[in-house]
Amino acid sequence: MATRQLIGQAQGILMERHKITGDQALALLVRHSQQDNIKLRELAERLVLSGELGVA
């Protein structure tokens, strides 16, 4: 449940920031997750906490 909420928060951030739909935001998260070889949950947490999508 917490993971789902975290991913939802990350989606909301991306939706607001880039003016995209929820599906597009999720696709963006998944793409970055795969490219950076990081779990989706970890990427979402990083985005929510730092505001950054990329790997530090």
N, C-alpha and C positions, 0 to 999 in steps of 0.2 A: 504494500500500500504506500509506504513512504517513497519507494522508488518511482512509482507511478506519479505521485504528486510532484516529485522533483523534476521528472521529465516534463510534466505539464507546465511547471514554472519556467523551465528553460524554453519550452515552445513559446510561451507567452512573451518572454523577453525578445526572442527572435521575431515573433509576429509584429510586435510593436516597433522594434528597431528597423526592420526591413520592409514593413508593410506587406507581409505575406500571409497566406492562410496557415491554419494549423497543420494541414497535411504537408505543405511545403516546408514548414519549420521542422517537422519530424524528419522529413527526407534529408534536410540539411544536417540535422544532428546525426542521423545514421551515416550519411556520407563522410562526415568528419570523423566519426567514430571508427569507421572502417579504414580510412586513409591514415589516421594517426595510430591505429591498432590499440585503441583504448575502449574499455567498456562504455556503453551508452550511458549508464548510470553515473560513472565517474566523470564523463564529459559534461553531462547535465549539471552535476554538482559543481564542477569548476566554473561553468558559465554562471550559475546562480550566485556563487560566492564571489567571483572576481569580475564578472562581466566579460570575460574573454572566452572565445571559443577555441582558439588554437592551443597547441601544446606549448607549455612554457619552456 
